[in-house]
């Protein structure tokens, strides 16, 4: 939880620095809001947790399964006061009654941010920029954000006369990394009643080629434009991807963190423009840890007003599971660097007063509550991971001095004057930090 | 939500600075954990929300109604790895199917912190100190923390031979501020089958006198010790209150924020030592916004090991409702001070690049996504509450300069060089802040 809180604080600060405002909606929603047309896939709807209390009506309330449907309800109701563009972030638990597995939980946290009421490429690019900034701020560097614009696929299918089969085609494409090109080709050719897309072999081949061939850096866009660019939707999609990359460069981001994949679909039918997914290098098996895209209309269920938008969701618990398995979660059991000992027999106000002075100087400090033998107190500090211990025994009390023990190196500075407490502790912490063993 | 997030961040930082570690448990618990003996009052148990999903067993799962029962379950399971003292904080939603009213919600956030595994007076005093520090860090200054030690009441009842009636006596005493001394006296005398304590008139009088007379500053403790101090529990309780006040002074806190009230019971039967409640001056009708106390045994339901502790809970949503009604929630609709305009016709990379530079310098900045007429963009900024707008039109683009408009005073500095962007914006924000109109 300590690294989790640190990551969440970094995410919140990142979202806020781009002007996203925090919006929190209840964990419980009306069932009809969650099950409305297009709110969630059949699979998600099957996993809904119903909520009832004594005197309540069964079937009326349920736990949210994502943060997007509650956002749609909220925005539909309040958009006139809010005005557009409206940028919000939300961090909270969502609930799905699915079988738990590695990186899959029945209750997990999502960190969502969305920009609503604009179709600007600035908002598209900013979404990728925020994913990048959030992960970087959390100390994660070895990741790749994959981009596509769904209009490229839509345009290609349209030009092949396959517009009506986009659903099964997109589902098949999303499995490319799992089942390989041959598997996708089979899925595309398989008849619809067997769960396939029912495509002729040559069409299946063209689509697989798109997905396999057009993956890589921005250089593939020229090639794609030449090969595919006769349909206006394809051209628009490729131009939009180009503009997004241009803005990401302007934002000072390293282009090698971004990849184009013209076969990327990101399942959900409602994405209509740019789509994103994010994997950590070497840990692709965990799936995407930050995904999203542009949608034409967020809240059609709740308002006749058309509300286009773009956003993404960072899967915090999946990310933490990944960092844990990668051994990148620093194990620590304390939030403060300093333990102030409670030496048996000394004036009990002394440790309280010294710790308060440290906190006032911005240095977190914990007072050991019980005046037990000092060795045990030091053992507690070492186990918890405190860096320093401030110790005042009877002699030190008489001389108004303290001893400063480094719990990592076991070195101890003795007889320091109380008047230099804050400075001594601050500089000892700084030395420890520079030596790389600090918190 | 913007001030709510600010207050939460202040609470988290405060809890952490005392060495409390964050622990988060799921919103959903097993029903048997929540309804176990002594887990909650009958009233709370009637308000439980049950949770079921397709294929799940009805009655198996429920939403937590507080953060204490989940803590008990967690600590009982993990105390051997954790070691004691164990200090944790938790911030999260809890759920009660009660009738919503002012300051009462069906879903509301609690901010809890507890120190487990010690009976030290240091932990008692620190609990009051943390309430004080958390509220102060959130910008709330006009509050009073009321203290009692339940042993004073227990000892008095014991010496009167009324130990077996402590439940109804404590419930009656807790109503003192609502129904007055006469009401409490009646409740104490009323027979048990009418919901009273069934006390003789002279005993009822003694108890009411205790509650009415012994309220005030630390000076009442001498008086109380003379009047009541013949029972060892009474003496222990008064001595503990004295020691707590002594430590609060050592921590540098103003004693006038703390009050003694020897009649304070804080209902819940499981408090056995110090108890706290906190009211905001002039807003007492909202009830206590931060309450807690010492308990002999946190997790008797889950482990034979005795785990004494002390802790408190800050009612965030009640506090926010109070601040809102008091007009003390600053209304703002943005998290950043700077809006970077998107002037029609200029190179679209320019606003992105300038905003990125500001963020890198620690200054939050939002790029307006659509190149609409500049007046509308400024209107958006004024409505949202941005302090400054950075504007680059075609002329400014040609000369690599920008205009800096103060959206509050409408003053505009023109033709500033891009190279001085960060410094110009930082100093304009500082001036605005000093003039008291800033964010």
Interface residues (C-beta under 8 A of the other chain):
Chain A: X1 X2 X4 X5 X9 X12 X15 X16 X17 X18 X19 X20 X21 X22 X23 X24 X26 X27 X28 X46 X47 X48 X49 X50 X51 X52 X53 X54 X55 X56 X61 X63 X82 X83 X85 X87 X93 X95 X97 X106 X107 X115 X118 X119 X120 X121 X122 X123 X125 X126 X129 X133 X243 X246 X247 X249 X250 X251 X252 X333 X334 X335 X336 X339 X342 X348 X349 X350 X351 X352 X353 X355 X356 X359 X360 X364 X365 X366 X367 X368 X369 X370 X371 X380 X383 X384
Chain B: X1 X2 X4 X5 X9 X12 X15 X16 X17 X18 X19 X20 X21 X22 X23 X24 X26 X27 X28 X46 X47 X48 X49 X50 X51 X52 X53 X54 X55 X56 X61 X63 X82 X83 X85 X87 X93 X95 X97 X106 X107 X115 X118 X120 X121 X122 X123 X125 X126 X133 X243 X246 X247 X249 X250 X251 X252 X333 X334 X335 X336 X339 X342 X348 X349 X350 X351 X352 X353 X355 X356 X359 X360 X364 X365 X366 X367 X368 X369 X370 X371 X380 X383 X384
